[in-house]
Amino acid sequence: MSFTLAVHSSKGGTGKTSIAINLAGVYASQGQNVCLLDYDFKAPSFTNFFNIYPKYWINDVLHDKCSIKDVVHDVSSDFGTTGYLYVGLTNPDVDSIRDISSKDRDWQAKALRLLIRAKKKLIQSGIDVVILDTSPGIDYESINAVAASDYVAVVLKQNYTCIKSTEQVIDGIYNLLHKKCVIIENMCHEGYLYPQNIKKFDTPVIESIPCMCDVTSKTDKDLIVFSDPEHRFSRAVYKISEKFK
């Protein structure tokens, strides 16, 4: 059965993009057909990772200028996955970032409908897993990504500000939208594990990933789940993947 997962965070710098990209790789390596979409309109970064030079961007889908099939690119051969791995990019140009951030509520409501339509087209074409790497925070684009998804994995760091802001998005967004939500705690200090749920909202912590200095360099240009599958970060991502099957 196909599903859509939004990888979200209440604040930037939690490592959600590394988790989203590697999670997509895990599913594709297990024979599932995956589409990974860069839905971070504040700081799109997939152009720095994937060797893709698109004619159309996700921005164009939201402007109803093209189909989602015009946007996604097959990168399966780059990583040798048994399932297909498709990637769709958001335009990193500053003017494009400003354009999306300036849109009003009516435009964003239409964008949500177009996103849902795009998701349905992907699933109808044989995609098993759609992963949305969202913008951090609670802007319209992030809320749209959450609204269009079946599950939400919210990534947090173990500091008070991040934890409290995560509680706010759980209460103010996920619960209102009746979304199935889990927490991934990233960059944990050794000897510290966040309590197994944020008790006020009964939201499970499915994985606590320790802080490891080499993760940034290892995930900068490669999928660490392939280049170093025994790495502690890789093992954590494989465990996370099992929670959404």
VOBA-1610 file (N, C-alpha, C; in pm, whole numbers, padded with zeros to 5 digits, always signed):
BEGIN
Met+00084-00119+00000Met+00000+00000+00000Met+00088+00125+00000Ser+00058+00219-00087Ser+00138+00341-00098Ser+00106+00437+00015Phe+00202+00525+00044Phe+00180+00628+00146Phe+00268+00748+00118Thr+00230+00860+00179Thr+00306+00985+00168Thr+00353+01026+00307Leu+00480+01060+00317Leu+00541+01098+00444Leu+00599+01238+00433Ala+00560+01326+00523Ala+00622+01458+00534Ala+00727+01453+00644Val+00850+01493+00610Val+00957+01504+00709Val+00968+01652+00743His+00931+01686+00865His+00911+01825+00904His+00994+01854+01029Ser+01011+01981+01059Ser+01071+02023+01185Ser+01018+02161+01220Ser+01014+02189+01347Ser+00964+02320+01390Ser+01067+02429+01369Lys+01195+02390+01363Lys+01304+02484+01342Lys+01405+02425+01246Gly+01487+02510+01185Gly+01589+02462+01095Gly+01708+02402+01169Gly+01794+02331+01095Gly+01916+02279+01153Gly+01901+02149+01230Thr+01790+02079+01210Thr+01768+01954+01283Thr+01820+01832+01209Gly+01859+01848+01082Gly+01907+01736+01003Gly+01796+01660+00931Lys+01681+01724+00916Lys+01567+01656+00854Lys+01593+01618+00708Thr+01665+01704+00634Thr+01692+01674+00493Thr+01780+01551+00477Ser+01882+01537+00559Ser+01967+01417+00554Ser+01886+01292+00584Ile+01795+01302+00680Ile+01710+01189+00713Ile+01615+01158+00598Ala+01554+01260+00539Ala+01459+01239+00430Ala+01526+01174+00309Ile+01642+01225+00270Ile+01711+01172+00152Ile+01754+01028+00174Asn+01811+00999+00289Asn+01857+00864+00316Asn+01741+00767+00336Leu+01631+00815+00391Leu+01513+00731+00407Leu+01458+00690+00270Ala+01458+00785+00176Ala+01415+00753+00039Ala+01505+00646-00021Gly+01636+00657+00004Gly+01729+00558-00046Gly+01704+00419+00010Val+01672+00412+00138Val+01644+00284+00202Val+01524+00217+00136Tyr+01415+00290+00121Tyr+01295+00231+00061Tyr+01323+00184-00082Ala+01394+00265-00160Ala+01424+00226-00298Ala+01515+00104-00303Ser+01607+00092-00207Ser+01697-00023-00204Ser+01623-00151-00168Gln+01507-00136-00108Gln+01426-00252-00070Gln+01324-00288-00177Gly+01336-00225-00295Gly+01251-00261-00407Gly+01125-00179-00422Gln+01108-00079-00338Gln+00991+00006-00351Gln+01021+00123-00445Asn+00919+00168-00514Asn+00932+00284-00602Asn+00906+00410-00522Val+01004+00499-00521Val+01002+00614-00430Val+01013+00744-00508Cys+00938+00844-00464Cys+00954+00978-00518Cys+00984+01073-00403Leu+01099+01135-00407Leu+01145+01229-00305Leu+01132+01371-00359Leu+01056+01454-00291Leu+01031+01590-00337Leu+01090+01692-00239Asp+01167+01784-00293Asp+01220+01895-00213Asp+01109+01998-00198Tyr+01044+01995-00083Tyr+00934+02088-00058Tyr+00975+02195+00043Asp+01106+02221+00049Asp+01158+02326+00136Asp+01179+02451+00052Phe+01079+02538+00053Phe+01084+02658-00030Phe+01163+02772+00036Lys+01201+02754+00162Lys+01283+02855+00228Lys+01431+02837+00194Ala+01474+02712+00190Ala+01615+02684+00163Ala+01627+02554+00086Pro+01584+02551-00040Pro+01595+02428-00120Pro+01740+02388-00138Ser+01767+02259-00120Ser+01907+02217-00120Ser+01936+02096-00209Phe+01835+02038-00270Phe+01858+01916-00347Phe+01949+01939-00468Thr+01952+02063-00519Thr+02040+02092-00633Thr+02187+02075-00594Asn+02216+02083-00465Asn+02354+02066-00418Asn+02392+01919-00404Phe+02291+01833-00403Phe+02316+01691-00378Phe+02302+01604-00504Phe+02196+01627-00578Phe+02169+01544-00696Phe+02219+01613-00823Asn+02271+01533-00915Asn+02320+01586-01043Asn+02204+01595-01141Ile+02116+01690-01114Ile+01995+01709-01195Ile+01991+01854-01240Tyr+01959+01874-01368Tyr+01948+02009-01423Tyr+01810+02021-01488Pro+01710+02051-01407Pro+01572+02039-01454Pro+01527+02153-01546Lys+01433+02117-01632Lys+01364+02217-01711Lys+01249+02276-01631Tyr+01187+02191-01549Tyr+01074+02233-01467Tyr+01103+02203-01320Trp+01046+02286-01234Trp+01063+02273-01090Trp+00928+02244-01023Ile+00933+02208-00895Ile+00808+02192-00820Ile+00732+02323-00818Asn+00802+02433-00818Asn+00737+02565-00826Asn+00641+02571-00945Asp+00683+02515-01059Asp+00601+02518-01180Asp+00474+02434-01164Val+00483+02325-01088Val+00363+02246-01059Val+00263+02328-00980Leu+00312+02403-00882Leu+00223+02483-00798Leu+00166+02604-00872His+00233+02644-00978His+00180+02749-01065His+00095+02691-01178Asp+00078+02560-01175Asp-00003+02487-01274Asp+00051+02506-01417Lys+00184+02508-01428Lys+00249+02524-01558Lys+00293+02392-01618Cys+00295+02286-01536Cys+00339+02156-01586Cys+00286+02047-01494Ser+00305+01923-01536Ser+00266+01808-01456Ser+00382+01768-01365Ile+00350+01699-01258Ile+00455+01650-01169Ile+00549+01554-01242Lys+00498+01485-01344Lys+00582+01393-01420Lys+00689+01466-01501Asp+00666+01596-01528Asp+00767+01676-01598Asp+00879+01718-01504Val+00854+01706-01374Val+00947+01758-01273Val+01040+01651-01219Val+00987+01529-01200Val+01067+01426-01132Val+01166+01360-01228His+01280+01322-01173His+01388+01262-01250His+01430+01129-01187Asp+01454+01031-01269Asp+01495+00900-01223Asp+01645+00900-01192Val+01680+00879-01065Val+01821+00874-01025Val+01859+00734-00976Ser+01775+00636-01008Ser+01799+00499-00959Ser+01936+00447-00999Ser+01976+00473-01123Ser+02104+00421-01171Ser+02223+00483-01098Asp+02204+00604-01045Asp+02313+00669-00972Asp+02346+00596-00842Phe+02245+00527-00787Phe+02263+00464-00656Phe+02245+00312-00661Gly+02207+00259-00777Gly+02195+00115-00792Gly+02082+00054-00712Thr+01972+00126-00697Thr+01860+00074-00620Thr+01778-00025-00703Thr+01717-00121-00635Thr+01634-00219-00704Thr+01497-00162-00739Gly+01449-00069-00657Gly+01327+00003-00689Gly+01363+00136-00754Tyr+01266+00198-00817Tyr+01291+00328-00879Tyr+01301+00437-00771Leu+01393+00529-00794Leu+01407+00645-00707Leu+01398+00770-00794Tyr+01290+00845-00775Tyr+01268+00968-00849Tyr+01286+01087-00754Val+01335+01197-00809Val+01358+01318-00729Val+01301+01438-00801Gly+01231+01524-00727Gly+01182+01650-00779Gly+01240+01766-00702Leu+01284+01869-00773Leu+01356+01980-00711Leu+01273+02108-00707Thr+01301+02187-00604Thr+01247+02322-00593Thr+01353+02420-00641Asn+01309+02526-00707Asn+01400+02625-00764Asn+01473+02702-00653Pro+01607+02696-00650Pro+01681+02765-00544Pro+01708+02913-00571Asp+01664+02961-00688Asp+01686+03102-00722Asp+01618+03193-00619Val+01685+03298-00580Val+01634+03387-00476Val+01498+03446-00515Asp+01482+03484-00641Asp+01354+03541-00685Asp+01242+03438-00674Ser+01273+03311-00700Ser+01172+03206-00687Ser+01134+03184-00542Ile+01232+03190-00453Ile+01205+03176-00309Ile+01115+03290-00262Arg+01147+03410-00305Arg+01065+03526-00268Arg+00924+03517-00326Asp+00914+03464-00447Asp+00784+03453-00512Asp+00690+03364-00431Ile+00738+03245-00392Ile+00652+03154-00316Ile+00617+03213-00179Ser+00714+03274-00115Ser+00689+03328+00020Ser+00592+03446+00020Ser+00574+03508-00097Ser+00485+03625-00104Ser+00341+03589-00136Lys+00313+03460-00162Lys+00179+03422-00205Lys+00078+03430-00090Asp-00044+03470-00127Asp-00148+03485-00025Asp-00220+03354+00003Arg-00316+03361+00092Arg-00385+03241+00138Arg-00462+03172+00026Asp-00525+03248-00060Asp-00601+03189-00170Asp-00510+03112-00264Trp-00394+03170-00296Trp-00300+03101-00383Trp-00251+02973-00317Gln-00224+02978-00188Gln-00174+02861-00117Gln-00281+02751-00110Ala-00408+02789-00101Ala-00515+02690-00101Ala-00518+02617-00236Lys-00499+02692-00344Lys-00492+02629-00476Lys-00369+02542-00487Ala-00257+02587-00429Ala-00133+02510-00432Ala-00151+02376-00361Leu-00228+02375-00253Leu-00255+02250-00183Leu-00331+02153-00272Arg-00430+02203-00342Arg-00506+02117-00434Arg-00416+02061-00544Leu-00325+02144-00594Leu-00234+02099-00699Leu-00134+01996-00644Leu-00091+02014-00520Leu-00001+01918-00457Leu-00070+01783-00439Ile-00193+01785-00393Ile-00268+01660-00376Ile-00289+01592-00510Arg-00319+01670-00613Arg-00335+01614-00747Arg-00204+01550-00795Ala-00092+01618-00769Ala+00038+01565-00808Ala+00067+01435-00736Lys+00037+01430-00607Lys+00060+01309-00529Lys-00021+01192-00585Lys-00146+01218-00618Lys-00232+01112-00673Lys-00177+01062-00806Lys-00125+01152-00888Lys-00068+01111-01017Lys+00054+01022-00996Leu+00136+01055-00898Leu+00254+00974-00869Leu+00214+00834-00825Ile+00117+00827-00737Ile+00073+00696-00686Ile+00008+00615-00798Gln-00071+00681-00882Gln-00133+00611-00994Gln-00031+00560-01095Ser+00084+00624-01100Ser+00188+00582-01195Ser+00277+00472-01139Gly+00250+00429-01016Gly+00325+00318-00959Gly+00421+00352-00846Ile+00416+00474-00796Ile+00501+00512-00684Ile+00443+00454-00554Asp+00530+00391-00476Asp+00488+00331-00349Asp+00501+00428-00232Val+00606+00508-00236Val+00635+00599-00125Val+00666+00738-00180Val+00594+00838-00131Val+00624+00979-00163Val+00676+01042-00035Ile+00794+01102-00042Ile+00853+01170+00074Ile+00867+01318+00043Leu+00813+01401+00130Leu+00821+01546+00117Leu+00917+01600+00222Asp+01028+01656+00177Asp+01120+01725+00268Asp+01072+01868+00280Thr+01007+01902+00390Thr+00935+02028+00402Thr+01024+02143+00448Ser+00969+02264+00437Ser+01030+02380+00502Ser+01010+02365+00653Pro+01107+02413+00733Pro+01084+02413+00878Pro+00983+02521+00915Gly+00923+02505+01032Gly+00830+02607+01080Gly+00687+02582+01036Ile+00608+02689+01040Ile+00464+02674+01017Ile+00414+02769+00909Asp+00493+02785+00803Asp+00444+02864+00692Asp+00344+02782+00611Tyr+00280+02845+00514Tyr+00178+02778+00436Tyr+00230+02653+00365Glu+00352+02662+00310Glu+00405+02549+00235Glu+00422+02426+00324Ser+00471+02447+00446Ser+00488+02336+00539Ser+00354+02275+00577Ile+00258+02361+00606Ile+00125+02311+00644Ile+00062+02235+00528Asn+00080+02283+00406Asn+00028+02212+00289Asn+00090+02073+00276Ala+00221+02064+00298Ala+00289+01935+00288Ala+00235+01838+00393Val+00216+01888+00513Val+00160+01805+00620Val+00018+01762+00585Ala-00062+01856+00536Ala-00201+01826+00502Ala-00212+01721+00392Ala-00117+01719+00300Ala-00121+01627+00186Ala-00064+01490+00219Ser-00009+01473+00338Ser+00061+01349+00374Ser-00023+01258+00462Asp+00015+01131+00460Asp-00049+01032+00547Asp+00017+01028+00685Tyr+00149+01049+00686Tyr+00226+01047+00809Tyr+00314+01171+00815Val+00348+01209+00939Val+00444+01317+00960Val+00553+01267+01054Ala+00677+01281+01012Ala+00791+01255+01100Ala+00853+01389+01132Val+00843+01431+01256Val+00897+01561+01295Val+01033+01538+01361Val+01133+01607+01309Val+01270+01591+01357Val+01302+01704+01453Leu+01353+01669+01571Leu+01389+01773+01668Leu+01526+01748+01726Lys+01584+01856+01779Lys+01709+01848+01854Lys+01676+01862+02001Gln+01765+01814+02084Gln+01737+01807+02227Gln+01770+01937+02299Asn+01702+02043+02260Asn+01712+02167+02337Asn+01571+02216+02366Tyr+01561+02295+02470Tyr+01429+02335+02520Tyr+01347+02407+02415Thr+01410+02500+02342Thr+01337+02578+02242Thr+01278+02489+02133Cys+01359+02396+02084Cys+01312+02307+01978Cys+01202+02214+02028Ile+01218+02163+02149Ile+01116+02074+02205Ile+00984+02148+02224Lys+00990+02268+02279Lys+00865+02343+02302Lys+00798+02383+02171Ser+00877+02423+02072Ser+00817+02460+01944Ser+00760+02337+01873Thr+00821+02221+01895Thr+00766+02097+01839Thr+00633+02065+01904Glu+00624+02083+02034Glu+00495+02062+02102Glu+00388+02154+02043Gln+00427+02275+02009Gln+00331+02371+01954Gln+00281+02327+01816Val+00370+02275+01730Val+00324+02233+01598Val+00241+02105+01606Ile+00274+02020+01703Ile+00192+01900+01722Ile+00051+01939+01762Asp+00042+02029+01858Asp-00089+02071+01908Asp-00163+02159+01808Gly-00090+02250+01743Gly-00154+02351+01659Gly-00176+02310+01515Ile-00104+02207+01468Ile-00116+02166+01328Ile-00152+02019+01314Tyr-00062+01931+01361Tyr-00082+01788+01336Tyr-00212+01736+01396Asn-00237+01773+01523Asn-00359+01724+01587Asn-00484+01782+01522Leu-00479+01908+01483Leu-00595+01970+01417Leu-00624+01904+01283Leu-00518+01859+01215Leu-00534+01793+01085Leu-00550+01641+01099His-00548+01594+01225His-00565+01450+01253His-00459+01366+01182Lys-00334+01411+01192Lys-00224+01342+01126Lys-00155+01244+01221Lys-00115+01131+01166Lys-00036+01035+01241Lys+00107+01088+01247Cys+00152+01116+01367Cys+00280+01184+01384Cys+00374+01104+01473Val+00501+01104+01437Val+00605+01045+01520Val+00719+01144+01531Ile+00802+01126+01633Ile+00916+01214+01656Ile+01045+01138+01631Ile+01137+01204+01561Ile+01273+01155+01547Ile+01364+01255+01617Glu+01429+01212+01721Glu+01522+01300+01791Glu+01660+01282+01729Asn+01719+01391+01683Asn+01847+01385+01612Asn+01953+01465+01687Met+02078+01426+01666Met+02194+01494+01726Met+02187+01492+01878Cys+02153+01376+01934Cys+02146+01362+02080Cys+02285+01355+02140His+02301+01411+02256His+02426+01396+02330His+02432+01258+02391Glu+02550+01201+02393Glu+02567+01069+02452Glu+02518+01070+02597Gly+02449+00963+02634Gly+02398+00952+02770Gly+02266+01021+02791Tyr+02212+01084+02686Tyr+02084+01152+02700Tyr+01986+01097+02597Leu+01872+01056+02644Leu+01764+01016+02555Leu+01639+01090+02598Tyr+01575+01152+02503Tyr+01452+01223+02534Tyr+01348+01122+02581Pro+01262+01158+02675Pro+01157+01065+02719Pro+01082+01007+02601Gln+01036+00886+02613Gln+00982+00811+02499Gln+00856+00870+02439Asn+00801+00970+02497Asn+00699+01049+02428Asn+00688+01184+02493Ile+00639+01279+02414Ile+00604+01409+02473Ile+00468+01387+02535Lys+00466+01368+02664Lys+00349+01312+02730Lys+00222+01391+02708Lys+00234+01522+02696Lys+00115+01604+02679Lys+00039+01565+02553Phe+00111+01522+02449Phe+00047+01492+02321Phe+00056+01344+02285Asp+00119+01265+02371Asp+00128+01121+02348Asp+00182+01090+02209Thr+00291+01156+02175Thr+00353+01138+02044Thr+00479+01054+02059Pro+00486+00938+01995Pro+00600+00849+02019Pro+00730+00899+01958Val+00838+00879+02029Val+00972+00900+01976Val+01017+00767+01917Ile+01029+00758+01785Ile+01060+00629+01723Ile+01210+00604+01710Glu+01290+00710+01721Glu+01435+00690+01715Glu+01506+00811+01775Ser+01613+00784+01850Ser+01700+00889+01903Ser+01839+00867+01845Ile+01883+00959+01761Ile+02009+00944+01688Ile+02116+01028+01758Pro+02227+00967+01796Pro+02331+01043+01865Pro+02396+01148+01775Cys+02458+01244+01838Cys+02532+01347+01764Cys+02666+01288+01720Met+02690+01287+01589Met+02813+01231+01533Met+02873+01332+01436Cys+02995+01372+01460Cys+03057+01479+01383Cys+03077+01444+01236Asp+03089+01316+01204Asp+03119+01279+01066Asp+02995+01269+00977Val+02876+01279+01034Val+02754+01262+00955Val+02742+01370+00848Thr+02774+01493+00884Thr+02762+01603+00788Thr+02846+01578+00663Ser+02971+01540+00682Ser+03058+01517+00566Ser+03017+01392+00489Lys+02969+01290+00559Lys+02931+01166+00493Lys+02800+01178+00416Thr+02715+01274+00455Thr+02586+01291+00386Thr+02588+01410+00291Asp+02704+01471+00275Asp+02712+01592+00194Asp+02692+01564+00046Lys+02750+01455-00003Lys+02744+01425-00147Lys+02706+01281-00176Asp+02669+01205-00073Asp+02639+01064-00094Asp+02533+01021+00005Leu+02469+00908-00027Leu+02373+00848+00065Leu+02451+00759+00161Ile+02456+00799+00286Ile+02536+00725+00383Ile+02481+00585+00405Val+02351+00565+00381Val+02293+00432+00398Val+02351+00334+00296Phe+02408+00385+00186Phe+02473+00301+00087Phe+02625+00300+00104Ser+02683+00418+00127Ser+02829+00428+00136Ser+02883+00369+00267Asp+02802+00374+00373Asp+02845+00321+00503Asp+02723+00265+00576Pro+02671+00152+00528Pro+02546+00099+00585Pro+02554+00057+00731Glu+02675+00034+00781Glu+02690-00006+00921Glu+02708+00113+01015His+02713+00231+00957His+02725+00351+01040His+02603+00362+01132Arg+02623+00419+01246Arg+02513+00428+01343Arg+02396+00510+01289Phe+02427+00614+01214Phe+02321+00695+01151Phe+02244+00609+01050Ser+02314+00533+00968Ser+02250+00447+00869Ser+02159+00345+00936Arg+02208+00283+01041Arg+02125+00183+01111Arg+01999+00247+01169Ala+02013+00371+01215Ala+01896+00442+01268Ala+01794+00469+01158Val+01840+00508+01039Val+01748+00536+00929Val+01676+00409+00885Tyr+01748+00298+00882Tyr+01683+00170+00849Tyr+01574+00137+00951Lys+01601+00163+01079Lys+01499+00137+01181Lys+01379+00229+01163Ile+01404+00354+01127Ile+01294+00448+01104Ile+01206+00400+00989Ser+01268+00348+00883Ser+01193+00303+00767Ser+01092+00194+00802Glu+01122+00115+00901Glu+01034+00005+00940Glu+00905+00054+01006Lys+00905+00177+01052Lys+00788+00231+01124Lys+00674+00271+01030Phe+00703+00280+00901Phe+00602+00330+00807Phe+00561+00225+00704Lys+00586+00100+00731Lys+00551-00006+00636Lys+00413-00062+00671
//
